[in-house]
Amino acid sequence: MSNQWAAFHNPDLFENPETFDPERFIRSPYGTKPGVEDRVNVEALKRIETIPFGFGRRRCVGMQMAVDSAALAAVNLFWAYEFGSLINDDGDPIEPDFNALNKGITNDPLPFKCKLKIRSSRHAEIIKQNYIHATPVFEQFERELSKEDRDYVERVRAGL
């Protein structure tokens, strides 16, 4: 098993690797320090983004589908919603702690709250119509829902 954490936290490659900084991927296609692409094998840098999917013959065969699906899901969320911070009683934004992680084999983020605002009534209508259209697809996978989840789905559909 590879040490993926070490690969993505190498201070020789990444500026402040412990800091949540998505803008680093705007400054450099691989999120690396300035000049790293000039002194290391760029083909190796390209492969770093596939490390979570394994290596060689045992690499995940669904990697491209997973990457494309995640990108499509993210784009749809950004299309539909404005994202923001919740506001505390003093009127200050409550910023999520992006370094709060479940520790283990994978370091996934702990749940956090944020504010989502639908971009417009037209966006809301498109989402609603697509949800209604997709209901037969969803229903195939709802057989094993808990009673609580089934009740929630029924309430949502009743409100459409």
Disulfide bonds with the S-S distance in Angstrom:
none
